[in-house]
């Protein structure tokens, strides 16, 4: 006796791409939280230098931004270029590789932000 061939194709049908179950529904852009893009004079930023959880590497963290993600990305690009190093944007915080706290303090003050230094 030979094996019986199934008449259904294995996962190549157009129906295989559909969502079968979603506990909280599909994300609706209209229901997402709006982020206020405040002017720099109305924002207070905190600059700190950290090594925790980074394998001994020093990172300068700037937190307290109240910008849209695209605005924050362009600001991060400018600041990384001024410091001459890399970095990233994570959850409304900016991480710059290395100890560039004083450079970032001066650059952000020139742009009109209220900046405070945290830690040593």
C-alpha positions as CSV (number, residue, x, y, z in Angstrom):
1,X,0.0,0.0,0.0
2,X,1.3,3.4,-0.9
3,X,1.0,6.6,1.0
4,X,-1.9,8.7,0.3
5,X,-1.3,12.2,-1.1
6,X,-3.1,15.1,0.6
7,X,-5.2,17.3,-1.7
8,X,-4.3,20.4,0.3
9,X,-1.1,22.2,-0.4
10,X,1.3,22.6,2.6
11,X,1.1,26.3,3.7
12,X,1.2,27.9,0.2
13,X,-2.4,28.8,0.0
14,X,-3.4,32.5,0.2
15,X,-5.3,31.7,3.5
16,X,-2.1,30.7,5.3
17,X,-1.1,34.4,5.7
18,X,-4.2,35.5,7.6
19,X,-4.2,36.1,11.3
20,X,-6.0,33.4,13.1
21,X,-6.0,34.8,16.6
22,X,-4.9,38.0,18.2
23,X,-5.6,38.5,21.9
24,X,-5.6,42.3,21.9
25,X,-6.5,43.0,18.3
26,X,-4.6,44.6,15.5
27,X,-2.7,47.8,16.4
28,X,-4.8,50.7,15.3
29,X,-2.8,53.9,14.6
30,X,-5.8,56.0,15.7
31,X,-5.6,54.5,19.2
32,X,-1.9,54.9,19.8
33,X,-0.7,57.5,22.3
34,X,0.1,60.8,20.8
35,X,3.6,62.2,21.6
36,X,3.8,65.9,22.2
37,X,6.7,67.5,20.4
38,X,7.5,70.2,22.9
39,X,9.9,73.0,22.1
40,X,13.4,72.7,23.6
41,X,12.8,75.5,26.2
42,X,10.0,73.5,27.8
43,X,12.1,70.3,28.3
44,X,14.4,69.4,31.1
45,X,17.0,66.8,30.1
46,X,19.2,64.7,32.4
47,X,22.7,63.7,31.3
48,X,24.5,60.9,33.0
49,X,27.4,58.6,32.4
50,X,26.9,54.8,33.0
51,X,28.8,51.5,32.7
52,X,26.2,49.2,34.2
53,X,25.2,46.2,32.0
54,X,27.5,47.1,29.1
55,X,30.5,45.0,29.8
56,X,32.6,47.8,31.2
57,X,31.9,50.2,28.3
58,X,31.2,53.8,29.1
59,X,28.0,55.3,27.7
60,X,26.6,58.8,28.1
61,X,22.8,58.7,28.5
62,X,20.5,61.7,27.8
63,X,16.9,61.2,29.1
64,X,13.8,63.3,29.4
65,X,13.1,64.0,25.7
66,X,9.5,64.8,24.7
67,X,9.8,64.5,21.0
68,X,8.4,62.4,18.2
69,X,10.6,59.5,17.3
70,X,11.6,61.0,13.9
71,X,12.6,64.3,15.6
72,X,14.6,62.4,18.2
73,X,16.5,60.4,15.5
74,X,17.6,63.6,13.7
75,X,18.7,65.2,16.9
76,X,20.6,62.0,17.8
77,X,22.4,62.1,14.4
78,X,23.5,65.7,15.0
79,X,24.8,64.9,18.5
80,X,26.6,61.8,17.5
81,X,28.4,63.8,14.7
82,X,29.4,66.4,17.2
83,X,30.9,63.8,19.5
84,X,32.4,61.8,16.7
85,X,31.0,58.5,17.9
86,X,28.1,56.1,17.6
87,X,25.0,55.8,19.7
88,X,21.3,54.9,19.6
89,X,17.8,56.0,20.6
90,X,15.9,53.8,23.0
91,X,12.5,54.7,24.5
92,X,12.9,58.5,24.5
93,X,16.5,58.3,25.7
94,X,19.7,58.8,23.8
95,X,22.7,56.7,24.3
96,X,26.1,58.0,23.1
97,X,29.1,55.7,23.2
98,X,31.9,57.0,25.5
99,X,32.1,59.7,28.1
100,X,30.8,62.8,26.3
101,X,28.8,64.4,29.1
102,X,30.3,67.9,28.9
103,X,30.1,68.0,25.1
104,X,26.5,67.0,25.2
105,X,25.7,69.5,28.0
106,X,27.1,72.4,25.9
107,X,25.5,71.3,22.7
108,X,22.1,70.8,24.2
109,X,22.2,74.2,26.0
110,X,23.1,75.9,22.7
111,X,19.9,74.4,21.2
112,X,17.8,75.8,24.0
113,X,17.3,72.8,26.3
114,X,17.4,73.0,30.1
115,X,20.1,70.4,30.9
116,X,21.1,68.9,34.3
117,X,24.1,66.6,35.0
118,X,23.4,63.5,37.1
119,X,26.1,61.6,38.9
120,X,29.8,62.4,39.1
